[in-house]
């Protein structure tokens, strides 16, 4: 491990328990590089996760951490940020944890524009609990709960949070690891709710059911199907067919929730209504 990043990990918890070929470790290393670039104060930083493969991230990182209940990571994180708005708060979630049982929390964290950075690892499946489909499993793809193929349409998670009010929305991939670090840095600097979708791979629960032989094939799929948002502006619909956009997808300004709450407290303390 690069010595510059060792301080961000609990060495006694390594090596990790993720499956060979899983992309979670790459996302976590991108996060560590982002923390180094931000020169983050570890004692003033809280990392929250829910339940799932990706949510094991809080076991390994050396910050103040919360490993919470399924789908409730953003609820816990909101409480942390409201209690002490000076803290840097990051949340790790998987595609199921964030968009299924946790979907309502995701919508309202976006609506509130609370200053939290959410990193959502999208591997298209519930990996830890047996390979069930998630709201991000592509139509037609197989899962243990969709043995003949998924019939539902999947969410475009970035469009969902953009519509709900998030002020920074981005998508990266495990293949484009350097860009993923840059997106996490940019999201952390945004004063508001930031969402970075990290497209990853699950060769065990997703890949082998969908005729992807191994992790390398899945990572090459990311390389071949991801298009940078700037490059996409010069492409026609036919060229963009079956592709997905990566990079900074959306940025806006809106009142930040804890700042507005502080104004409310100050007004009430002065006898205002």
N, C-alpha and C positions, 0 to 999 in steps of 0.2 A: 504494500500500500504506500502511496505517496506520502511522505512524512508531513507535508503541508496540510493534509486532510485527516491525519490520524486523530487529532484532537477532537474531531467531530463524531468519533465513534467510540462506543464502549467495547474496548478490546476484549474484555472477558466474555462478551456475548458472541464473539465471532469464532468460527465461521458461521454464516447464516444457514437457515434451514430451507431456503427456497430450492426448488427443483433445478436440476441441471438444465440450462437453456432458458430459464426464466429471465425476463427483462427487468425485474424489480431492482436488482442490484445495480444495473446501469442507471436507472432513474435515481436511485439513492446516491450514487457517486456524482451524478449531475447536480443533485441538491447540495452535496458537500462542497463541490467546486463553487457553486453559487454563494454559499455561506462565506467561503474564503474571499471571494471577490467583493462581497458586501462588507467584509470585515465585521461580521455580526458579533454581538455580545451574547455569548452562550447563556449567561446568567439572566439575561433579559429576554430570552427567547423560549417559547413554548411550542412544542410539536405535538399535535393531537392526531389520533387515528381511531378508526372504528374497529370493525371485525372483517377479516378476510386476509388473503395472501399479502396484499400490499400493505395492509395495516400492521403487519409485523415490523414495519420500518421503525416504529417508536421503540422497539426493543433494542435496536442497534445504535441509535444516534444519541450522542452525549449532550442532551439539552434537558430542560424541564419537560417531561413527557407525560401524556395521558393516553392510555390504551383503553378506549371506551366501548360502549355497546354498539351493536350493529345498527348502522344508519344514523347514529346520533352524534357523530364526531363534530359536526358543525354546531350542534346545540351546546355541547360542552365548550367548544372553542368560543362561541358567542359569549358564554358566561365568563370565561377567562378574560376576554378582551374588554367586556363591560366593567369587570371588577378592577382591571388595571389597564387602561388604554395605552400606557407607555410600552407594554410588552409587544414584541414581535411574535405574531401567532401564525403558524403554518399548520395545514391539515393535509394528511395523506388519506386518500380514499381509493377504493376500487370502483369499477364501473357499476357493479351491483349495489355496493354500499352507498354510493352517491346518488344514483339515479332511480333506484327501486325503493327500498324501505326508507332511504334518506332523501328521496327526491323532493319532498316538501320543504325540508330544511334547506336544501340547495336553492330552491326557488326564493325562499324568504331571506336567506343570507344575501342573495343577489339583489333583491328588492330593497333591503336595508342599506346596501352598499357599505357593509361593515368592513373595517380595515383588516382583513384576513386574506392570506394567500392559500388557495386550495390547489393541491396537486392531485389530479385524478388519473390514476393509472388504468388505462383502458385496454384490457386484454380480451374483451368480447365475451367473457364467460365468468361464471362463478367457479373459480379454480379450486378453492380450499374445500368446499362442501360437496363436491361430487360432479361438477361439470354441468350444472343447470344453466339454461339460457338466462341472460340478463337483458335489460332494456336496450343495451347497446350491441347485442348479438345481431349481426347482419341478416337480413331476410334471406331465407333459403339455406342458411348454415345450420349444422347439426349440433345438438347438445343432448345430454342425458334426458332432459325433459322435452326435447324436440328431436326424437330419433329419425324422423322423416324430413326434417328441415324446418326452420323457423318460418312461420306464416305471418307473423306480425312485422310491421315496419319498425325499424330501430330509430331511437332518438339521434338527432344531431346535437350532441351535448353543448357544443359551443354556441349554436344558435339558440338553444334553450336558455342558457344563462344570460346571453346577450339580451334576449327579449324580456327576461325577468329583471334586468337592471344592473348586472355586473358592469364595472367600469374598465376592466382589463380582461380580455379574453384571448387566449392563444392556444395553439396546438403544436406539439412536437412529436418526435418519435425516438425510440431507442436507437435506431440507426443514426439519426442526426443528433448525436449526444451533445456536441458542442453547442448547437443551436438551442437544445433543451436547457442547458445551463443558462444561456443568455436570456431565455424567456422567463425562467424562474427569477433571475435577477431583476428583470424589468417588472415582473408582477409584484415582487416584494417592494419595489420602489413606489408603486402606485398607491396613492392614499385612497383606498377603497377596496371593494371586494374584487379579488383577482382570481381567475381560474385558468390553470394550465392543464390541458388534457395531454397526457403522455401516452401515445399509442405504443403498446408493448405486445409481447407474445407469451402465450401459454402453450408450449408444445405438447404438454401432457393431456390436459382436459379439453383443449380446443383443437390444436393442430392435428393430432392423430385421428380425430373424428372427421376432419374436414380436408383430408388428403394432402396435408402439408407434412412432409416426412420428418422435419427436424427444425430446430430453432434457427439455423442458418437460412433455410428456405423461407421461414417466416420473416426474418429480418430483411432478406432480399426483397420480399413482397413489399415491405414498407418503403424501401429504396425506390422501387419501380412505380409505386402508386401514389407517393406523396409528391405534391407540387407546392413549391414556395408561393405564398400569396402574391408576391411581386411578379414572379414569372407568369402566374395565372392570368394576370391582366393582359398579357399579350397572346393568350391562347383562345381558340374558339371552342364552342361547346363540344364539338366532336373530339377535340384533343383532350378535353377535360373529363370525358366519359370514363366512369369507373375510377376516377382519381379522387383524392381528398387533399384539402389545403392545409399547409403547415405555416407556422410563423405567427406574427402578431396579427390577429384577425379583427380586433376591435379595441378601441380606446375611447373613453368619454370622461366627462367631469360631472359629478353630482355630489350633493352633500353627504359627508361621511357620518355614519350612524352614531359612533361614540362622541364625536365632536358636537353633533346636534343634541345629544343627550346631556352633555356637559353644559351647553347653553341653557337647556331646560332647568337643570339643577340650579344654576346660577340665578336664573330669573325667579325661581320659586323661593330661594333663600333670601332674595332681596324683597320679598313680599309680593311679587308679581303673580299673575294668574295665567 
